[in-house]
Amino acid sequence: MQKWYAVLAILVLSLAEVQAETHVVNPIQSACTSPCDNWGCCCGMSSVEINLSSISIRNCFSQGVYCGNERHSAAWIYEIPELPEGSSISTMAFAGNRSGSYGSGYLYLRWVSSSQLSATTITETVSYSDAEFSINWPSSSSYSFIIPSSMHEAGQSGYVMVVASASNESTMNLHNSGQYGARMFMLVEEEEICVGDFNSNEQLDVDDVLSVNNAYGTFNSTCDFDGNSYIDVDDNLILINFYGDCE
């Protein structure tokens, strides 16, 4: 009996809890924006440098048509995988490590159709973002920003571009390789499953009991509730204990 109660307790927990798993998504491609080469346009971003090991970003300033320095922003492309049926993203975050200056800035996010970065797609992301919000780059070496749920609540998959900027005119360095590079974190929750509901009517009823009885005395992983791979009286007792509507 002690064995049966222990197995029953495990099953109760598995029925009551929503399964959640953290996924880490690394960028497919990254870039640092550069201003145009024309005189007086130091705050533009008409060219890019691709896949640098560290990306330096900063704001610009100018007096009239004279540049005090150049603006640089960072951009990444991430591929968000298609989730299994019944799963959803509950939380999405953008995180990594940095050094140098700190302070305010912006993140721009946009669903895009291609994994290729260019000055044009970066400009379009900033101008027509699906999500845009102000951030505060911390003075610590690591940063983490929660992405608005509007980016993932529809369950969309595909490519997401992230563009990051800084309001400070001093340089900030964003790590862009290895375990400290800019990454997307997703907390994926799986829909609660009613264990033993073989006919998917959201009830544990006589048909489900008959399914276990029909498998009695066989090795059957589908009807095995106590983990011994063999269908016996314990499997019947566990199912009967939850007889009725799935909760």
C-alpha positions in Angstrom: 0.0 0.0 0.0 2.9 2.4 0.7 4.1 2.0 -2.8 0.6 2.8 -4.2 0.2 5.9 -2.1 3.6 7.2 -3.2 2.7 6.7 -6.8 -0.7 8.3 -6.3 1.0 11.4 -4.8 3.3 11.7 -7.8 0.3 11.5 -10.1 -1.7 14.1 -8.2 1.3 16.5 -8.6 1.6 15.8 -12.3 -2.1 16.4 -12.8 -2.2 19.7 -10.8 0.9 21.4 -12.1 1.5 23.1 -15.4 4.7 22.0 -17.0 7.1 24.8 -17.8 10.5 24.8 -19.5 13.0 27.6 -20.2 14.4 27.8 -23.8 17.5 29.8 -24.7 17.6 31.2 -28.3 20.9 32.4 -29.7 21.0 34.9 -32.6 21.3 33.7 -36.2 23.0 37.0 -37.2 24.0 40.3 -35.5 25.2 43.7 -36.6 26.4 47.1 -35.5 25.0 50.0 -37.5 27.2 52.7 -38.9 26.2 56.2 -40.1 26.2 57.2 -43.8 29.4 58.5 -45.4 27.8 61.8 -46.6 28.8 65.0 -44.9 26.7 66.0 -41.9 24.8 62.7 -41.4 26.7 61.3 -38.4 23.4 60.2 -36.8 22.1 58.0 -39.6 22.5 54.3 -40.0 22.9 53.4 -43.6 25.5 50.6 -43.3 26.2 47.7 -41.0 29.1 45.6 -39.7 28.1 41.9 -39.3 28.7 39.4 -36.5 31.2 41.3 -34.4 32.4 39.6 -31.2 31.5 42.8 -29.3 29.1 45.6 -30.4 29.8 49.2 -29.4 26.7 51.4 -29.2 26.2 55.1 -28.3 24.2 58.1 -29.2 25.4 61.0 -31.4 25.4 64.7 -31.1 26.0 67.4 -33.7 26.1 71.2 -33.9 24.5 72.3 -37.1 25.9 70.0 -39.8 29.1 69.2 -37.8 29.3 65.9 -36.1 30.5 65.6 -32.5 30.5 61.8 -32.8 28.7 58.9 -34.6 25.6 57.0 -33.6 25.8 53.2 -33.4 23.0 50.8 -32.6 23.0 47.0 -32.3 20.8 44.5 -34.0 20.1 40.8 -33.9 17.9 38.2 -35.7 16.5 35.3 -33.7 14.5 32.4 -34.9 11.6 31.6 -32.7 10.7 27.9 -33.2 7.1 26.6 -33.7 5.8 25.3 -30.3 4.2 21.9 -29.8 0.5 21.9 -29.8 -0.9 23.0 -26.5 2.2 25.0 -25.6 2.5 28.7 -25.2 5.2 31.3 -24.3 4.3 32.8 -20.9 7.4 35.0 -20.6 10.1 36.2 -23.1 13.2 38.2 -22.1 16.2 39.7 -23.8 19.5 39.3 -21.8 23.2 39.4 -22.0 26.4 41.1 -20.7 27.8 44.6 -21.2 30.6 47.0 -20.1 31.4 50.7 -20.5 28.8 53.4 -20.1 25.2 52.8 -18.9 21.9 54.6 -18.7 18.7 55.0 -20.8 18.0 53.5 -24.2 15.4 51.8 -26.4 14.6 48.3 -27.6 12.7 47.8 -30.9 11.3 44.4 -31.9 9.7 43.3 -35.1 8.6 40.1 -36.7 10.5 39.8 -40.0 10.3 37.4 -43.0 14.0 36.8 -43.4 17.0 35.9 -41.3 19.2 38.4 -43.2 20.2 41.7 -41.6 20.7 44.9 -43.5 20.7 48.6 -42.9 17.2 48.7 -44.5 15.6 46.0 -42.3 17.1 47.6 -39.2 15.7 51.0 -40.2 12.3 49.5 -40.9 12.3 47.7 -37.5 13.0 51.0 -35.7 10.4 52.9 -37.8 7.7 50.2 -37.9 8.3 48.1 -34.8 5.8 45.6 -33.4 7.0 46.5 -29.9 9.1 49.5 -28.7 9.9 50.4 -25.2 12.4 52.5 -23.2 15.0 50.6 -21.1 17.6 51.4 -18.5 21.0 49.8 -19.2 22.3 48.9 -15.7 25.7 49.7 -14.3 26.2 45.9 -13.6 27.8 43.7 -16.1 24.6 41.9 -17.0 21.2 43.1 -18.3 17.8 41.5 -18.7 14.6 43.1 -20.2 11.2 41.5 -20.2 9.6 41.7 -23.7 6.0 42.8 -24.0 3.6 39.9 -24.2 2.1 41.4 -27.4 5.2 39.9 -29.2 4.3 36.3 -28.3 0.7 36.1 -27.1 -0.5 35.1 -30.6 1.8 32.0 -30.6 3.7 33.2 -33.7 6.9 31.6 -34.8 9.5 32.8 -37.3 12.2 35.5 -37.2 12.3 38.3 -34.7 14.7 41.3 -35.1 15.8 43.2 -32.0 17.5 46.6 -32.3 19.1 48.2 -29.2 20.1 51.8 -28.8 21.7 53.9 -26.0 21.0 57.5 -25.2 24.4 58.1 -23.7 27.0 59.7 -26.0 29.8 57.6 -24.3 30.4 54.1 -25.7 28.8 51.0 -24.2 30.1 47.5 -25.2 27.7 44.6 -25.6 29.2 41.1 -25.5 28.2 39.3 -28.7 29.6 35.8 -28.5 29.6 32.7 -26.2 27.5 32.4 -23.1 27.6 36.1 -22.4 26.2 37.2 -25.8 22.8 38.7 -26.3 20.2 35.9 -26.0 16.4 35.4 -25.9 14.9 33.5 -23.1 11.5 31.9 -23.4 9.5 30.3 -20.6 7.2 27.8 -22.4 4.2 26.3 -20.6 2.6 23.1 -21.7 -1.1 22.7 -21.5 -2.2 20.5 -18.7 -3.0 17.0 -19.8 -5.7 14.8 -18.2 -3.8 11.6 -17.7 -5.9 8.5 -18.5 -8.4 10.4 -20.7 -8.0 8.0 -23.7 -11.1 9.2 -25.6 -10.3 12.9 -25.0 -13.8 13.8 -23.6 -12.2 15.6 -20.6 -13.5 12.8 -18.3 -12.1 9.7 -16.7 -15.0 7.4 -17.3 -15.9 3.8 -17.9 -14.5 3.8 -21.4 -11.1 4.8 -20.0 -11.3 2.1 -17.4 -12.1 -0.5 -20.1 -9.0 0.7 -22.1 -6.8 -0.1 -19.1 -8.6 -3.4 -18.5 -8.0 -4.4 -22.2 -4.3 -3.8 -21.7 -4.2 -5.7 -18.4 -1.2 -8.1 -18.2 0.7 -6.5 -21.1 3.6 -4.1 -21.4 2.0 -0.9 -22.5 3.4 2.6 -21.9 0.1 4.4 -22.7 -1.9 2.8 -19.9 1.0 2.6 -17.4 0.5 5.0 -14.5 2.9 3.6 -11.9 6.0 3.6 -14.1 6.8 -0.1 -14.2 5.8 -0.5 -17.9 3.4 -3.4 -17.0 -0.3 -3.0 -16.7 -1.6 -4.4 -13.5 -4.1 -3.8 -10.6 -2.2 -0.7 -9.5 -2.8 1.1 -12.8 -6.5 0.3 -12.5 -6.7 1.7 -8.9 -4.9 4.9 -9.8 -7.2 5.6 -12.7 -10.4 4.8 -10.7 -9.2 7.1 -7.9 -9.5 10.1 -10.4 -12.8 8.8 -11.9 -15.0 11.7 -13.0 -14.4 15.1 -14.7 -10.8 16.2 -15.3 -9.9 19.3 -13.3 
